[in-house]
Amino acid sequence: MGEKDIVEEGIKSALSLIAPDSMYFAHPVNFYEGSKFNSHGKTESNLIKKISREFPNYKIHNPNQSIHQENYQLWKKQFGNGMKYYFEVVLPKMSACIYLVFEDGMIGKGVFGEAEHLLQAKKPVWEINENGIITPISKMDHSRMLSVEETRERVYPKK
């Protein structure tokens, strides 16, 4: 199986996991439960429960799934940009988005881009903080967007 076939299989597998009426939960990887970078304990699952209660008409789509992590790496290797996978494959299938901000209200570069992409696609977008406070968003505030480097400093702490 060639690289192109592997990418195609990855796309098919990922799309099979996306339910109709999905709400994408954009959040930094240091909130991913099961990740070696998780520094927030059970925050991810607690927020997903809260989001599910608040938005019963949506199926919450969590990018913290092995297929997405594998496809991210494939796309990074094949196309030089792993985030391209989310923008071209996953996000077009979403009906809405909710994104998690850092404790100080700042937003990681990737999370910001995903939320803004869905807003521009005329999808409803909400912000959530660690306390579960949800706010509807009509325009992304670029002054709150971290650079790639600033995001990495928060997500991947130095040892």
CNS distance restraints for C-alpha pairs under 8 A (distance, minus, plus):
assign (resid   1 and name CA) (resid   5 and name CA) 5.95 0.50 0.50
assign (resid   1 and name CA) (resid   6 and name CA) 6.68 0.50 0.50
assign (resid   2 and name CA) (resid   6 and name CA) 6.32 0.50 0.50
assign (resid   3 and name CA) (resid   7 and name CA) 6.25 0.50 0.50
assign (resid   3 and name CA) (resid  78 and name CA) 7.62 0.50 0.50
assign (resid   4 and name CA) (resid   8 and name CA) 6.20 0.50 0.50
assign (resid   5 and name CA) (resid   9 and name CA) 6.09 0.50 0.50
assign (resid   6 and name CA) (resid  10 and name CA) 6.14 0.50 0.50
assign (resid   7 and name CA) (resid  11 and name CA) 6.27 0.50 0.50
assign (resid   7 and name CA) (resid  71 and name CA) 7.27 0.50 0.50
assign (resid   7 and name CA) (resid  74 and name CA) 6.74 0.50 0.50
assign (resid   7 and name CA) (resid  75 and name CA) 7.47 0.50 0.50
assign (resid   8 and name CA) (resid  12 and name CA) 6.33 0.50 0.50
assign (resid   9 and name CA) (resid  13 and name CA) 6.17 0.50 0.50
assign (resid  10 and name CA) (resid  14 and name CA) 6.15 0.50 0.50
assign (resid  10 and name CA) (resid  67 and name CA) 7.12 0.50 0.50
assign (resid  10 and name CA) (resid  70 and name CA) 7.94 0.50 0.50
assign (resid  10 and name CA) (resid  71 and name CA) 5.98 0.50 0.50
assign (resid  11 and name CA) (resid  15 and name CA) 6.10 0.50 0.50
assign (resid  11 and name CA) (resid  71 and name CA) 7.53 0.50 0.50
assign (resid  11 and name CA) (resid  89 and name CA) 6.96 0.50 0.50
assign (resid  12 and name CA) (resid  16 and name CA) 6.21 0.50 0.50
assign (resid  13 and name CA) (resid  17 and name CA) 6.91 0.50 0.50
assign (resid  13 and name CA) (resid  67 and name CA) 7.24 0.50 0.50
assign (resid  14 and name CA) (resid  18 and name CA) 7.00 0.50 0.50
assign (resid  14 and name CA) (resid  67 and name CA) 6.17 0.50 0.50
assign (resid  14 and name CA) (resid  68 and name CA) 6.83 0.50 0.50
assign (resid  14 and name CA) (resid  90 and name CA) 7.70 0.50 0.50
assign (resid  15 and name CA) (resid  89 and name CA) 7.69 0.50 0.50
assign (resid  15 and name CA) (resid  90 and name CA) 7.28 0.50 0.50
assign (resid  18 and name CA) (resid  22 and name CA) 6.85 0.50 0.50
assign (resid  18 and name CA) (resid  61 and name CA) 7.02 0.50 0.50
assign (resid  18 and name CA) (resid  93 and name CA) 7.31 0.50 0.50
assign (resid  19 and name CA) (resid  59 and name CA) 6.70 0.50 0.50
assign (resid  20 and name CA) (resid  59 and name CA) 7.59 0.50 0.50
assign (resid  20 and name CA) (resid  93 and name CA) 7.93 0.50 0.50
assign (resid  20 and name CA) (resid  94 and name CA) 7.88 0.50 0.50
assign (resid  20 and name CA) (resid  95 and name CA) 7.84 0.50 0.50
assign (resid  21 and name CA) (resid  57 and name CA) 7.43 0.50 0.50
assign (resid  21 and name CA) (resid  58 and name CA) 5.27 0.50 0.50
assign (resid  21 and name CA) (resid  59 and name CA) 6.13 0.50 0.50
assign (resid  21 and name CA) (resid  94 and name CA) 6.85 0.50 0.50
assign (resid  21 and name CA) (resid  95 and name CA) 5.33 0.50 0.50
assign (resid  21 and name CA) (resid  96 and name CA) 7.79 0.50 0.50
assign (resid  22 and name CA) (resid  58 and name CA) 5.36 0.50 0.50
assign (resid  22 and name CA) (resid  59 and name CA) 4.60 0.50 0.50
assign (resid  22 and name CA) (resid  60 and name CA) 5.69 0.50 0.50
assign (resid  22 and name CA) (resid  61 and name CA) 5.89 0.50 0.50
assign (resid  22 and name CA) (resid  93 and name CA) 7.64 0.50 0.50
assign (resid  22 and name CA) (resid  94 and name CA) 5.21 0.50 0.50
assign (resid  22 and name CA) (resid  95 and name CA) 5.44 0.50 0.50
assign (resid  22 and name CA) (resid  96 and name CA) 6.66 0.50 0.50
assign (resid  23 and name CA) (resid  58 and name CA) 5.80 0.50 0.50
assign (resid  23 and name CA) (resid  59 and name CA) 5.94 0.50 0.50
assign (resid  23 and name CA) (resid  60 and name CA) 4.89 0.50 0.50
assign (resid  23 and name CA) (resid  61 and name CA) 5.65 0.50 0.50
assign (resid  23 and name CA) (resid  94 and name CA) 5.92 0.50 0.50
assign (resid  23 and name CA) (resid  95 and name CA) 5.81 0.50 0.50
assign (resid  23 and name CA) (resid  96 and name CA) 4.53 0.50 0.50
assign (resid  23 and name CA) (resid  97 and name CA) 5.00 0.50 0.50
assign (resid  23 and name CA) (resid  98 and name CA) 6.90 0.50 0.50
assign (resid  24 and name CA) (resid  60 and name CA) 6.14 0.50 0.50
assign (resid  24 and name CA) (resid  61 and name CA) 4.80 0.50 0.50
assign (resid  24 and name CA) (resid  62 and name CA) 6.37 0.50 0.50
assign (resid  24 and name CA) (resid  63 and name CA) 7.65 0.50 0.50
assign (resid  24 and name CA) (resid  91 and name CA) 7.56 0.50 0.50
assign (resid  24 and name CA) (resid  94 and name CA) 6.24 0.50 0.50
assign (resid  24 and name CA) (resid  95 and name CA) 7.88 0.50 0.50
assign (resid  24 and name CA) (resid  96 and name CA) 6.25 0.50 0.50
assign (resid  24 and name CA) (resid  97 and name CA) 4.58 0.50 0.50
assign (resid  24 and name CA) (resid  98 and name CA) 6.20 0.50 0.50
assign (resid  24 and name CA) (resid  99 and name CA) 7.96 0.50 0.50
assign (resid  25 and name CA) (resid  60 and name CA) 6.64 0.50 0.50
assign (resid  25 and name CA) (resid  61 and name CA) 5.95 0.50 0.50
assign (resid  25 and name CA) (resid  62 and name CA) 5.38 0.50 0.50
assign (resid  25 and name CA) (resid  63 and name CA) 7.06 0.50 0.50
assign (resid  25 and name CA) (resid  97 and name CA) 6.06 0.50 0.50
assign (resid  25 and name CA) (resid  98 and name CA) 5.13 0.50 0.50
assign (resid  25 and name CA) (resid  99 and name CA) 5.68 0.50 0.50
assign (resid  25 and name CA) (resid 100 and name CA) 7.69 0.50 0.50
assign (resid  26 and name CA) (resid  62 and name CA) 7.54 0.50 0.50
assign (resid  26 and name CA) (resid  63 and name CA) 7.31 0.50 0.50
assign (resid  26 and name CA) (resid  97 and name CA) 7.15 0.50 0.50
assign (resid  26 and name CA) (resid  98 and name CA) 6.23 0.50 0.50
assign (resid  26 and name CA) (resid  99 and name CA) 4.48 0.50 0.50
assign (resid  26 and name CA) (resid 100 and name CA) 6.33 0.50 0.50
assign (resid  26 and name CA) (resid 111 and name CA) 5.43 0.50 0.50
assign (resid  26 and name CA) (resid 114 and name CA) 7.04 0.50 0.50
assign (resid  26 and name CA) (resid 115 and name CA) 7.30 0.50 0.50
assign (resid  27 and name CA) (resid  31 and name CA) 6.95 0.50 0.50
assign (resid  27 and name CA) (resid  99 and name CA) 5.76 0.50 0.50
assign (resid  27 and name CA) (resid 100 and name CA) 5.01 0.50 0.50
assign (resid  27 and name CA) (resid 101 and name CA) 7.45 0.50 0.50
assign (resid  27 and name CA) (resid 111 and name CA) 5.98 0.50 0.50
assign (resid  28 and name CA) (resid  32 and name CA) 7.33 0.50 0.50
assign (resid  28 and name CA) (resid 100 and name CA) 7.50 0.50 0.50
assign (resid  28 and name CA) (resid 108 and name CA) 6.88 0.50 0.50
assign (resid  28 and name CA) (resid 111 and name CA) 6.87 0.50 0.50
assign (resid  28 and name CA) (resid 155 and name CA) 6.89 0.50 0.50
assign (resid  29 and name CA) (resid  35 and name CA) 7.45 0.50 0.50
assign (resid  29 and name CA) (resid  37 and name CA) 6.85 0.50 0.50
assign (resid  29 and name CA) (resid  38 and name CA) 7.02 0.50 0.50
assign (resid  29 and name CA) (resid  64 and name CA) 7.83 0.50 0.50
assign (resid  29 and name CA) (resid 155 and name CA) 6.68 0.50 0.50
assign (resid  30 and name CA) (resid  35 and name CA) 7.23 0.50 0.50
assign (resid  30 and name CA) (resid  37 and name CA) 4.84 0.50 0.50
assign (resid  30 and name CA) (resid  38 and name CA) 4.21 0.50 0.50
assign (resid  30 and name CA) (resid  39 and name CA) 5.74 0.50 0.50
assign (resid  30 and name CA) (resid  40 and name CA) 7.03 0.50 0.50
assign (resid  30 and name CA) (resid 155 and name CA) 5.26 0.50 0.50
assign (resid  30 and name CA) (resid 156 and name CA) 7.43 0.50 0.50
assign (resid  31 and name CA) (resid  37 and name CA) 7.72 0.50 0.50
assign (resid  31 and name CA) (resid  38 and name CA) 5.18 0.50 0.50
assign (resid  31 and name CA) (resid  39 and name CA) 6.56 0.50 0.50
assign (resid  31 and name CA) (resid  40 and name CA) 5.60 0.50 0.50
assign (resid  31 and name CA) (resid  41 and name CA) 7.46 0.50 0.50
assign (resid  31 and name CA) (resid  43 and name CA) 6.70 0.50 0.50
assign (resid  31 and name CA) (resid  44 and name CA) 5.76 0.50 0.50
assign (resid  32 and name CA) (resid  37 and name CA) 7.62 0.50 0.50
assign (resid  32 and name CA) (resid  38 and name CA) 5.68 0.50 0.50
assign (resid  32 and name CA) (resid  44 and name CA) 6.24 0.50 0.50
assign (resid  32 and name CA) (resid  64 and name CA) 6.03 0.50 0.50
assign (resid  33 and name CA) (resid  38 and name CA) 6.06 0.50 0.50
assign (resid  33 and name CA) (resid  41 and name CA) 6.88 0.50 0.50
assign (resid  33 and name CA) (resid  42 and name CA) 6.63 0.50 0.50
assign (resid  33 and name CA) (resid  44 and name CA) 6.44 0.50 0.50
assign (resid  33 and name CA) (resid  45 and name CA) 7.65 0.50 0.50
assign (resid  33 and name CA) (resid  64 and name CA) 7.85 0.50 0.50
assign (resid  34 and name CA) (resid  38 and name CA) 7.04 0.50 0.50
assign (resid  37 and name CA) (resid 155 and name CA) 7.06 0.50 0.50
assign (resid  37 and name CA) (resid 156 and name CA) 6.49 0.50 0.50
assign (resid  40 and name CA) (resid  44 and name CA) 7.91 0.50 0.50
assign (resid  42 and name CA) (resid  46 and name CA) 6.22 0.50 0.50
assign (resid  43 and name CA) (resid  47 and name CA) 6.01 0.50 0.50
assign (resid  43 and name CA) (resid 130 and name CA) 7.08 0.50 0.50
assign (resid  44 and name CA) (resid  48 and name CA) 6.22 0.50 0.50
assign (resid  45 and name CA) (resid  49 and name CA) 6.24 0.50 0.50
assign (resid  46 and name CA) (resid  50 and name CA) 6.36 0.50 0.50
assign (resid  47 and name CA) (resid  51 and name CA) 6.03 0.50 0.50
assign (resid  47 and name CA) (resid 130 and name CA) 7.42 0.50 0.50
assign (resid  47 and name CA) (resid 132 and name CA) 6.36 0.50 0.50
assign (resid  48 and name CA) (resid  52 and name CA) 6.01 0.50 0.50
assign (resid  48 and name CA) (resid  60 and name CA) 7.25 0.50 0.50
assign (resid  49 and name CA) (resid  53 and name CA) 6.27 0.50 0.50
assign (resid  50 and name CA) (resid  54 and name CA) 6.23 0.50 0.50
assign (resid  50 and name CA) (resid 132 and name CA) 6.80 0.50 0.50
assign (resid  51 and name CA) (resid  55 and name CA) 5.88 0.50 0.50
assign (resid  51 and name CA) (resid  60 and name CA) 7.65 0.50 0.50
assign (resid  52 and name CA) (resid  56 and name CA) 5.54 0.50 0.50
assign (resid  52 and name CA) (resid  58 and name CA) 7.45 0.50 0.50
assign (resid  52 and name CA) (resid  59 and name CA) 7.45 0.50 0.50
assign (resid  52 and name CA) (resid  60 and name CA) 6.70 0.50 0.50
assign (resid  63 and name CA) (resid  68 and name CA) 6.22 0.50 0.50
assign (resid  64 and name CA) (resid  68 and name CA) 7.12 0.50 0.50
assign (resid  64 and name CA) (resid  69 and name CA) 7.41 0.50 0.50
assign (resid  65 and name CA) (resid  69 and name CA) 6.48 0.50 0.50
assign (resid  66 and name CA) (resid  70 and name CA) 6.00 0.50 0.50
assign (resid  67 and name CA) (resid  71 and name CA) 6.02 0.50 0.50
assign (resid  68 and name CA) (resid  72 and name CA) 5.91 0.50 0.50
assign (resid  69 and name CA) (resid  73 and name CA) 6.42 0.50 0.50
assign (resid  70 and name CA) (resid  74 and name CA) 6.27 0.50 0.50
assign (resid  71 and name CA) (resid  75 and name CA) 6.01 0.50 0.50
assign (resid  71 and name CA) (resid  82 and name CA) 7.67 0.50 0.50
assign (resid  71 and name CA) (resid  85 and name CA) 7.01 0.50 0.50
assign (resid  72 and name CA) (resid  76 and name CA) 6.06 0.50 0.50
assign (resid  72 and name CA) (resid  82 and name CA) 4.44 0.50 0.50
assign (resid  72 and name CA) (resid  83 and name CA) 6.61 0.50 0.50
assign (resid  72 and name CA) (resid  85 and name CA) 6.12 0.50 0.50
assign (resid  72 and name CA) (resid  86 and name CA) 7.76 0.50 0.50
assign (resid  73 and name CA) (resid  77 and name CA) 6.16 0.50 0.50
assign (resid  73 and name CA) (resid  82 and name CA) 5.99 0.50 0.50
assign (resid  74 and name CA) (resid  78 and name CA) 5.90 0.50 0.50
assign (resid  74 and name CA) (resid  82 and name CA) 7.27 0.50 0.50
assign (resid  75 and name CA) (resid  79 and name CA) 5.32 0.50 0.50
assign (resid  75 and name CA) (resid  80 and name CA) 6.71 0.50 0.50
assign (resid  75 and name CA) (resid  81 and name CA) 6.09 0.50 0.50
assign (resid  75 and name CA) (resid  82 and name CA) 4.81 0.50 0.50
assign (resid  75 and name CA) (resid  83 and name CA) 7.87 0.50 0.50
assign (resid  75 and name CA) (resid  84 and name CA) 7.14 0.50 0.50
assign (resid  75 and name CA) (resid  85 and name CA) 6.14 0.50 0.50
assign (resid  76 and name CA) (resid  80 and name CA) 4.48 0.50 0.50
assign (resid  76 and name CA) (resid  81 and name CA) 4.31 0.50 0.50
assign (resid  76 and name CA) (resid  82 and name CA) 3.98 0.50 0.50
assign (resid  76 and name CA) (resid  83 and name CA) 7.68 0.50 0.50
assign (resid  77 and name CA) (resid  81 and name CA) 7.50 0.50 0.50
assign (resid  77 and name CA) (resid  82 and name CA) 7.72 0.50 0.50
assign (resid  81 and name CA) (resid  85 and name CA) 7.82 0.50 0.50
assign (resid  82 and name CA) (resid  86 and name CA) 7.69 0.50 0.50
assign (resid  83 and name CA) (resid  87 and name CA) 6.55 0.50 0.50
assign (resid  83 and name CA) (resid 110 and name CA) 7.56 0.50 0.50
assign (resid  84 and name CA) (resid  88 and name CA) 5.94 0.50 0.50
assign (resid  85 and name CA) (resid  89 and name CA) 5.54 0.50 0.50
assign (resid  85 and name CA) (resid  90 and name CA) 7.03 0.50 0.50
assign (resid  86 and name CA) (resid  90 and name CA) 4.81 0.50 0.50
assign (resid  86 and name CA) (resid  91 and name CA) 5.81 0.50 0.50
assign (resid  86 and name CA) (resid 114 and name CA) 7.98 0.50 0.50
assign (resid  87 and name CA) (resid  91 and name CA) 5.38 0.50 0.50
assign (resid  87 and name CA) (resid  92 and name CA) 7.07 0.50 0.50
assign (resid  87 and name CA) (resid 114 and name CA) 7.21 0.50 0.50
assign (resid  87 and name CA) (resid 117 and name CA) 7.75 0.50 0.50
assign (resid  88 and name CA) (resid  92 and name CA) 6.66 0.50 0.50
assign (resid  89 and name CA) (resid  93 and name CA) 7.36 0.50 0.50
assign (resid  90 and name CA) (resid  94 and name CA) 7.03 0.50 0.50
assign (resid  91 and name CA) (resid 114 and name CA) 7.48 0.50 0.50
assign (resid  91 and name CA) (resid 118 and name CA) 7.11 0.50 0.50
assign (resid  95 and name CA) (resid 123 and name CA) 6.11 0.50 0.50
assign (resid  95 and name CA) (resid 124 and name CA) 7.55 0.50 0.50
assign (resid  96 and name CA) (resid 118 and name CA) 7.09 0.50 0.50
assign (resid  96 and name CA) (resid 123 and name CA) 5.21 0.50 0.50
assign (resid  96 and name CA) (resid 124 and name CA) 5.01 0.50 0.50
assign (resid  96 and name CA) (resid 125 and name CA) 5.86 0.50 0.50
assign (resid  97 and name CA) (resid 115 and name CA) 6.38 0.50 0.50
assign (resid  97 and name CA) (resid 118 and name CA) 6.90 0.50 0.50
assign (resid  97 and name CA) (resid 123 and name CA) 7.41 0.50 0.50
assign (resid  97 and name CA) (resid 124 and name CA) 6.47 0.50 0.50
assign (resid  97 and name CA) (resid 125 and name CA) 4.73 0.50 0.50
assign (resid  97 and name CA) (resid 126 and name CA) 6.33 0.50 0.50
assign (resid  98 and name CA) (resid 115 and name CA) 7.42 0.50 0.50
assign (resid  98 and name CA) (resid 125 and name CA) 5.59 0.50 0.50
assign (resid  98 and name CA) (resid 126 and name CA) 4.58 0.50 0.50
assign (resid  98 and name CA) (resid 127 and name CA) 5.43 0.50 0.50
assign (resid  98 and name CA) (resid 128 and name CA) 6.71 0.50 0.50
assign (resid  99 and name CA) (resid 111 and name CA) 6.68 0.50 0.50
assign (resid  99 and name CA) (resid 112 and name CA) 7.99 0.50 0.50
assign (resid  99 and name CA) (resid 115 and name CA) 6.72 0.50 0.50
assign (resid  99 and name CA) (resid 125 and name CA) 7.87 0.50 0.50
assign (resid  99 and name CA) (resid 126 and name CA) 6.50 0.50 0.50
assign (resid  99 and name CA) (resid 127 and name CA) 5.00 0.50 0.50
assign (resid  99 and name CA) (resid 128 and name CA) 5.96 0.50 0.50
assign (resid 100 and name CA) (resid 107 and name CA) 7.57 0.50 0.50
assign (resid 100 and name CA) (resid 111 and name CA) 7.78 0.50 0.50
assign (resid 100 and name CA) (resid 127 and name CA) 6.07 0.50 0.50
assign (resid 100 and name CA) (resid 128 and name CA) 5.02 0.50 0.50
assign (resid 100 and name CA) (resid 129 and name CA) 5.57 0.50 0.50
assign (resid 100 and name CA) (resid 130 and name CA) 7.36 0.50 0.50
assign (resid 101 and name CA) (resid 105 and name CA) 5.33 0.50 0.50
assign (resid 101 and name CA) (resid 106 and name CA) 5.77 0.50 0.50
assign (resid 101 and name CA) (resid 107 and name CA) 5.04 0.50 0.50
assign (resid 101 and name CA) (resid 108 and name CA) 7.46 0.50 0.50
assign (resid 101 and name CA) (resid 127 and name CA) 7.19 0.50 0.50
assign (resid 101 and name CA) (resid 128 and name CA) 6.61 0.50 0.50
assign (resid 101 and name CA) (resid 129 and name CA) 5.54 0.50 0.50
assign (resid 101 and name CA) (resid 130 and name CA) 7.66 0.50 0.50
assign (resid 102 and name CA) (resid 106 and name CA) 5.38 0.50 0.50
assign (resid 102 and name CA) (resid 107 and name CA) 6.09 0.50 0.50
assign (resid 102 and name CA) (resid 108 and name CA) 7.63 0.50 0.50
assign (resid 102 and name CA) (resid 129 and name CA) 7.28 0.50 0.50
assign (resid 102 and name CA) (resid 130 and name CA) 7.85 0.50 0.50
assign (resid 103 and name CA) (resid 129 and name CA) 7.28 0.50 0.50
assign (resid 103 and name CA) (resid 130 and name CA) 7.02 0.50 0.50
assign (resid 105 and name CA) (resid 129 and name CA) 7.73 0.50 0.50
assign (resid 105 and name CA) (resid 144 and name CA) 7.19 0.50 0.50
assign (resid 106 and name CA) (resid 144 and name CA) 4.82 0.50 0.50
assign (resid 106 and name CA) (resid 145 and name CA) 6.13 0.50 0.50
assign (resid 106 and name CA) (resid 146 and name CA) 6.68 0.50 0.50
assign (resid 107 and name CA) (resid 111 and name CA) 6.66 0.50 0.50
assign (resid 107 and name CA) (resid 112 and name CA) 5.89 0.50 0.50
assign (resid 107 and name CA) (resid 144 and name CA) 5.81 0.50 0.50
assign (resid 107 and name CA) (resid 145 and name CA) 4.96 0.50 0.50
assign (resid 107 and name CA) (resid 146 and name CA) 5.92 0.50 0.50
assign (resid 108 and name CA) (resid 112 and name CA) 5.92 0.50 0.50
assign (resid 108 and name CA) (resid 145 and name CA) 6.09 0.50 0.50
assign (resid 108 and name CA) (resid 146 and name CA) 5.20 0.50 0.50
assign (resid 108 and name CA) (resid 147 and name CA) 7.29 0.50 0.50
assign (resid 108 and name CA) (resid 148 and name CA) 7.49 0.50 0.50
assign (resid 108 and name CA) (resid 150 and name CA) 7.89 0.50 0.50
assign (resid 108 and name CA) (resid 151 and name CA) 5.12 0.50 0.50
assign (resid 109 and name CA) (resid 113 and name CA) 6.17 0.50 0.50
assign (resid 109 and name CA) (resid 145 and name CA) 5.95 0.50 0.50
assign (resid 109 and name CA) (resid 146 and name CA) 5.36 0.50 0.50
assign (resid 109 and name CA) (resid 147 and name CA) 5.68 0.50 0.50
assign (resid 109 and name CA) (resid 148 and name CA) 5.61 0.50 0.50
assign (resid 109 and name CA) (resid 151 and name CA) 6.36 0.50 0.50
assign (resid 110 and name CA) (resid 114 and name CA) 6.21 0.50 0.50
assign (resid 110 and name CA) (resid 148 and name CA) 7.81 0.50 0.50
assign (resid 111 and name CA) (resid 115 and name CA) 6.21 0.50 0.50
assign (resid 112 and name CA) (resid 116 and name CA) 6.02 0.50 0.50
assign (resid 112 and name CA) (resid 140 and name CA) 7.76 0.50 0.50
assign (resid 112 and name CA) (resid 145 and name CA) 6.40 0.50 0.50
assign (resid 113 and name CA) (resid 117 and name CA) 5.92 0.50 0.50
assign (resid 114 and name CA) (resid 118 and name CA) 6.42 0.50 0.50
assign (resid 115 and name CA) (resid 119 and name CA) 6.22 0.50 0.50
assign (resid 115 and name CA) (resid 125 and name CA) 6.78 0.50 0.50
assign (resid 115 and name CA) (resid 140 and name CA) 7.94 0.50 0.50
assign (resid 116 and name CA) (resid 120 and name CA) 6.09 0.50 0.50
assign (resid 116 and name CA) (resid 139 and name CA) 7.82 0.50 0.50
assign (resid 116 and name CA) (resid 140 and name CA) 6.26 0.50 0.50
assign (resid 117 and name CA) (resid 121 and name CA) 6.32 0.50 0.50
assign (resid 118 and name CA) (resid 122 and name CA) 6.49 0.50 0.50
assign (resid 118 and name CA) (resid 123 and name CA) 5.36 0.50 0.50
assign (resid 118 and name CA) (resid 124 and name CA) 7.52 0.50 0.50
assign (resid 118 and name CA) (resid 125 and name CA) 7.27 0.50 0.50
assign (resid 119 and name CA) (resid 123 and name CA) 5.23 0.50 0.50
assign (resid 119 and name CA) (resid 124 and name CA) 6.44 0.50 0.50
assign (resid 119 and name CA) (resid 125 and name CA) 6.29 0.50 0.50
assign (resid 119 and name CA) (resid 138 and name CA) 7.34 0.50 0.50
assign (resid 119 and name CA) (resid 139 and name CA) 7.44 0.50 0.50
assign (resid 124 and name CA) (resid 136 and name CA) 7.93 0.50 0.50
assign (resid 124 and name CA) (resid 137 and name CA) 7.69 0.50 0.50
assign (resid 124 and name CA) (resid 138 and name CA) 7.98 0.50 0.50
assign (resid 125 and name CA) (resid 136 and name CA) 6.20 0.50 0.50
assign (resid 125 and name CA) (resid 137 and name CA) 5.50 0.50 0.50
assign (resid 125 and name CA) (resid 138 and name CA) 7.26 0.50 0.50
assign (resid 126 and name CA) (resid 134 and name CA) 6.48 0.50 0.50
assign (resid 126 and name CA) (resid 135 and name CA) 5.44 0.50 0.50
assign (resid 126 and name CA) (resid 136 and name CA) 4.31 0.50 0.50
assign (resid 126 and name CA) (resid 137 and name CA) 5.20 0.50 0.50
assign (resid 127 and name CA) (resid 134 and name CA) 5.54 0.50 0.50
assign (resid 127 and name CA) (resid 135 and name CA) 5.14 0.50 0.50
assign (resid 127 and name CA) (resid 136 and name CA) 6.33 0.50 0.50
assign (resid 127 and name CA) (resid 137 and name CA) 6.67 0.50 0.50
assign (resid 128 and name CA) (resid 132 and name CA) 5.81 0.50 0.50
assign (resid 128 and name CA) (resid 133 and name CA) 5.44 0.50 0.50
assign (resid 128 and name CA) (resid 134 and name CA) 4.49 0.50 0.50
assign (resid 128 and name CA) (resid 135 and name CA) 6.49 0.50 0.50
assign (resid 129 and name CA) (resid 133 and name CA) 5.61 0.50 0.50
assign (resid 129 and name CA) (resid 134 and name CA) 6.98 0.50 0.50
assign (resid 141 and name CA) (resid 145 and name CA) 7.29 0.50 0.50
assign (resid 146 and name CA) (resid 150 and name CA) 5.62 0.50 0.50
assign (resid 146 and name CA) (resid 151 and name CA) 5.82 0.50 0.50
assign (resid 147 and name CA) (resid 151 and name CA) 6.07 0.50 0.50
assign (resid 148 and name CA) (resid 152 and name CA) 6.16 0.50 0.50
assign (resid 149 and name CA) (resid 153 and name CA) 6.24 0.50 0.50
assign (resid 150 and name CA) (resid 154 and name CA) 6.58 0.50 0.50
assign (resid 151 and name CA) (resid 155 and name CA) 6.16 0.50 0.50
assign (resid 152 and name CA) (resid 156 and name CA) 5.53 0.50 0.50
assign (resid 152 and name CA) (resid 157 and name CA) 7.92 0.50 0.50
assign (resid 153 and name CA) (resid 157 and name CA) 5.92 0.50 0.50
assign (resid 153 and name CA) (resid 158 and name CA) 7.61 0.50 0.50
